[in-house]
Structure formats: structure tokens, C-alpha cells
Amino acid sequence: MSRARTLVGAAGLACVACCIGPIIAVLGAIGAATVVGVAAFGVIGALVAVLAIPTLPRGRRNRCGATSPAEPVSVAAPTARLPSERRP
């Protein structure tokens, strides 16, 4: 039984030694693509923000053409109607 474990361990070690290079290469490529993607997303986001700044309102402006303040308007007080008095 001990010899079988030794052979399985040696086979596992050989597999790891053989395949570790491609595995690390794939993980490195994924990491590099992530860095490039984050950088591109940041540059595009900054570009959109810079292009959006001129469209933001620059504060409130008085667009009313009146030169004097408006005068108060009186409004009649509301009256309550019974349900039978309401129009259908």
C-alpha cells in the first residue's frame, strides 16, 4: 500500500511540474487583461465626465422677463360637498 501512495504522489508531482507553467501563464494573462480593462474603463469614464461638464447647469438664472415682483392673487376658499351633491 505504501508503494501505491508513493506512485500516486510521484504522478501528482510530475503533473504539477508539467502543468504549472501553462496555469501560471493563463492566470497572468487574466491578470493583465484585468489591469488593461480597469485602465480602459477609467480612461473612458474620465472622458465621459469631462464631456459631461459643459452640459451641467451653472447655477440658477432668473429667466423671468418681469422687472417688478408679481402681485398676490386672491383665491376663493374651497368648499366641501356632500357625496350626493357631487357630479357623477
Buried (B, 14 or more C-beta within 10 A) or exposed (E): EEEEEEEEEEEEEEEEEEEEEEEEEEEEEEEEEEEEEEEEEEEEEEEEEEEEEEEEEEEEEEEEEEEEEEEEEEEEEEEEEEEEEEEE
